[in-house]
Every structure is written in structure tokens, then in C-alpha cells.
Amino acid sequence: MGARLLLAATLLLLWTPAAEALVEPELCYILDAVLFLYGIVLTVLYCRLKKEEAIYTGLSAEGQEMYETLQTKRS
């Protein structure tokens, strides 16, 4: 049964005409533009979300030394 189904699927794929997406490239251009805009919108939303939830939002470097001096113990 599985071999017949595989043979039928193979024959069906060979019988169909050439790729129909290549017949109308305007449709592909429209879909590319939609995906491009979708990517831009998602990038903007992601950057806005990251800016609001930044880890270091409330921290400031004013009044802090860059490095602390280590005190060594003398015995």
C-alpha cells in the first residue's frame, strides 16, 4: 500500500506543470515587500522593548570609582 502511494505521489509531481510561482513574479515581489516591512516592524518593536527593560536602566556611574583599591593584609 505504501509503495503504491509513493508511486502515485511521484507520478503526480511529475505530471504537474512547471513551478507556477515563476509565472507571476509580481506576486513574489509583493510577498517580499510584506516580509521586509514585517521584519522592520518586528525589529523596531524588539528594540523598543529592550530599551524599556534594559538591565542597567537605573544605574549611574557618577560618584563611583572605576576600580576599587584592594587592601592587603600585613602579618
N, C-alpha and C positions, 0 to 999 in steps of 0.2 A: 504494500500500500504506500509506504514512504517513498519507494523508488518511482512509482507512478506519479506521485505528487511532485517530486523533484523534476521529473522529465516534463510534466505539464508546465511547471513554472519556468523551466528553461526555454521551452518552445514559445511560451507566451512572451517572454522577454525578447527573444529573437524576432518575433513577429511584429512587435510594436515598432512604429516609425522612429526615426532618429530623435534625439533629445529635443523636445518641444520648447525647452527654455531658450534654446539658441535661436528659435524662430522669431521671438519677440524680445529683443534685448532691452527695450524701453522698460519693460516690467522689472528687469533686473536692476536697472538704474534707479527706478523708484524705490525698490526694496533696499538698495544700498544707501540711498539718501535717508530713508527712515531709520535704518540701523545706525548710521552715522550720527543723526540727531539724537537717537536714543542713548548712544554712548556718551555724547556730550552732556546730556541731561543727567545721566547717572553719575558722571564724573563730578559735575557741579554739586549735586546733592551729597555725594560722598565727602567732598572737600568741606562743604558747609557743616556736615555732621562732625567731621574730625576737628574742625576749628572750635566748635562748641564744647566738645568733650575732650579737649586737649588735657594731657596729664599734668602739664606744668602751668596751667592757666592762672592759678592763684599765687604762684611763687614769684619772688623778685630777688634779684642779686644785689640789691642795694644794701650796704652796711655789712656785707659778708666778705670775708677774705676768700680768695680763690683756694688757697691751701692752708691748712692748719699746721702749726709747728708741733712736731712730736717732742714731748719731754722725755728724756732718757733718765732712767733710774741709776743713781750712782751708789755703789755699795762700798 
